Amino acid sequence: MDLNTLLPGPDDVAFYRQNGYWVSPVILPGELLDAAERGMRRFYAEDHDRALPDLPGTRGWRPEHGDVLRKNDYASLRVDELADLVAHPAIAATAAVLAGADSIRLWHDQLLYKPVDAGGAPSRVGWHTDRQYWQSCSSDDMLTAWIGFHDVDQANGGVSFLPGSQQWDVTGLDFFSQDDTALIERTRSQGHSVEPVTPTLRRGQVSFHHCRTVHGSGLNHGGEPRRSLAVHLQPGDNRWVRRLGQDGVPVRHGNDDLVRTVDGVPDYSDPAICRPLWQRPADGIR
């Protein structure tokens, strides 16, 4: 299929810039997602094709943590089937159109597994923005592609967005928070008219959201675990910027410990970690 026919048009880009998210048509083939499922099983069985340094940012969920929400960063750097999914050209090309970028590089990815809610450990994903965890990044045009390995909707814990929230200044958010009402009440008290939206995704569709868009997800009341990969993407011109936290200490990200450094500065264009995924052709064809 011609890639150009799958990319967002002007109305889609306008929707994304107004609402902070956009859902693609079916752009990923079933066999690619079948392979990603196999890769996920291999990842959890520690059958990896490559090893990463043992650092806090590379550890994530382990079997001894039990049947809880799983989050593992850099999965595509370790398992080939997940790397193939991340590298599918429709993902990065779509991100480039939405961000208005000439090239897209990988920032990092997160393998996510949400168990069926059976009254055990809570597995809600709290309201948060990706940008709040990326303070050492310089670009406000970074975005995330969220890929379900199966059909996803509100019932089985699909991702919810607060439309237009990429334009807000919201603090005090937390990926692991289990309180799904406090933020809604707070933003309404600040004058935001907000109603969460949970798109239904067929297998092969991908949702994209801006790095400042507030999002989260509810409990999984479906019949099987919710399985997905979040691919975090950066425009090709993104560079590291030194920022200080409230304690005066420079803010860091796990990527800072993995990429090469040049004169002491982390290089976000290091192809070993933040590999290039798409470049606009010279003839102008998308």
N, C-alpha and C positions, 0 to 999 in steps of 0.2 A: 504493500500500500504506500502511496505517495505521502511522505512525511508532511508536506505542506498542507495536505487536506486535514490533518489532525491538529494543527496548531491553532491557538486562540486568534480570533479576529479582533478588529477594533472594538466591537461591542463587549467582547469578553475581557479585553484589557481594561476597558472603562469600568466594568463590573468589579474586577479585581482591585483596581485602585480606589474605588469607592467603598468596597466592603471588606477588603483585606484578605479575601480568599476567592478561590475559583475551582470548580470541578471539571475535569477534562471529560471528553468522550472516552470510549474504550480505546486505549492506546497501547496496551500491553498484551501480548499473546498469551494464551493459556499455558502453553508449554514452558514459557519462561517462568511463570508463576509456579507451575508444578515443580520445576527445578529449584526455585527459591525455597519451596516447602522442604524439599530434600535437604537443601543447604541449611535451613533452620534446624532440622533434626540433627544434622551432622555437627552444627555449632554447639548445640546443647550437650551432645555426646562427647564434646572436646575432640572431635575428629577434624582438625584444622589443617588447612594447606599452608598457612604461614603463621608464625608466632609474632607477638608484639611484646615489648618490654612490660614487665609486671609493675604497673603503676596504678594509683587509685583510679585514674580515668579509664583504664582498660579492663577493670575487673568486673564490675556490674554483678548481675544475678549469678548465683551458683546453686547447684542442686541442694546443698544443705540449707538454703534459705526457704525451701518448701514451695508449696503451691500458692504463690503470691504473684503480684504484678512483676513481670520480668522486664528489665531494661539493660541492654548490653550495647555499649558504644563500639564503633569501629568494627562491626561484624563483617562488613564487606572487605576489609583489609585482611581477613583471616580465612574466609571461605569463598571458593571460586564461584559457586552458584549465586551467591549474594552479590559478588562483584559484577557478575554478568547482568543482574537486574539493575544495579545502580548505573551501569554503563549504557543502558538502552537509550538510543539517541532521542527518542520522543520526550523523555523526561527532561533532559537538560535543554533541549531546543525549546520546549514549552516554557521552562523557567526563564530562558533568555528573553523570549517575547514579553512575558509578564513583567520582568524587571527592566526591560529596555536595555539589555546588556548585549555586547558584541561577543562575549564568550562567558562560559560557565565552568567553574571548577567545583570539585567536591569539597565541602567543608568537613563534615563527618556524617556518620549515620548511626541509627539506633535500631536494633532489633527489639521488637516489643511483643509481649505475649500476655494477654489478659485472661486469667482463668474464669470459668463460669462461676458466678456468685452463688455460693452455697452456704452463706452465713459465716464464712471463715474470715480470713484477713481481708480488709477492704482493698479493692483494686481500682478505685476511681482514680483518674488522673486529674489533679487539681488544676484550677484556672492558672495559666501562666503565659508568658511570652517567651519565645526562644531567645530574643534579644537580651533578656535579663541575664542569661547565662553566657552571653557572648560579649562581655564588656570590653575585652581587648580587641574586638573587631572594629574596623573603621566604617564599614559600609552599612547604610540603612536600607540597602536594596537586597539584602540577603533574604532567602526564602526557603521554605521546606516543601518537599513533595512527600505526601503520606500515601503509602501503598498498602492496601489490604490484600491479603493472599486469597480472599474469598469475598462474597457479598457482605457488605457492612451497612448497618443502619443503627438507629437509636437503641433498638432492643438488645443488640449484642455489643454495645459499648462503642459505637462510632464516635468520631471526633466531632465536637461541637465548637462553633465559633461565635464570637460576639461581633456582629457586623459593624464595621467602621471603627473598631477599637484600636486599629493601627495608628489612629490619630490621637489617641488618649495619652495621658501621662498617669499611668497606674503603677503603684508600688505595692509591696507586701504580698506578692503572689508566690505560689509554691507548687511545683509539679506533683509533689506527694501529699498535698493537702486533701483531706476527705470532706471538707466543708464546701458544698457546691452552691450555697445560697448567700453567704456573707458578701462575696464580691458583687453579686447582682444587686443586692440591697444597697451596698455602698455606692456603686456607680449610678444607680437610680437617684440616690440622695444628692449626687453631684450634678444632676440634671441630664444624665444620659438616658435616652429612651432606648432600652436594650431588651431584646428577646433572643435567647440563644437559638442558633440554627444548627441542626444536625443533618447534613446531607446524607442521602442514601446513595451508596456507591455499589455499582455492579462490579464483579470481578473484572479487572483490566482497566477500570477507571482509576484516576489518581486525583487527589485533592491537593491543591497548592495554597499555601498561606504565607503572608508577609511576616517577617521576623518580629514585628511589633504587634501582630494580631493576637488578642487574648483568646486562648482555646484550652480545651480540656476534654474529658470524656467520662461518661457515667459507668455504672456497673454493667457487667456482661450478664444479661438474663437470657442469652441464647442457649443453644444446645451443645456448643463446643467452644473451646478457647478462641478468643479473637487474636489473630496472628497478623503481624504487619511489620513494615520497615519504614522508618522515617528517614528520608534522605535530605540532609541539610546542604544547601547550595550557596555558593558565593559568586558574584560577578568576577570576571577575570582580573579586574583592576583592584580587588580588595587587598588591603595591606594592614599589617599590625599597627596599632596605635597604643602608646603607653597611657594608661589611665589608672588613677588611684582610687581605691575603695574608701569608704567612710573612715576606716582606721588609718588611712594614709599609706597603706601598703599597696604596691602595684597589683592590679587585678590580673589573674592568669586564667587560662583555659587549658584543658587537657592537651589540645593541639600544640600548645607552646612547648610541651615536653617531648613531642614526637617529631615535629618538623625540624629541619636543619636550621641553624642560626647563622646569620651573616653579620659580623661585627657585633655580636651579642643580641641581635634583633631576630625574633622568630620570623621565618619566611613562609608566609601563607601560600606561596606559589610552589612550594616543594612538591614535585610530582610524585614522590614516593608516598606521600600522605594525601595531600590536597590535589589529586590528579586532575588534569584537564578532561572535561566531558564533552564539550561542544564549542565550536568556533564558527562564527558566521562566515559563510563562503565569500570569497573576494568578489564574485560576480553579483552579490547582493541577493541571491536566492536564499530563502530561509532554510 
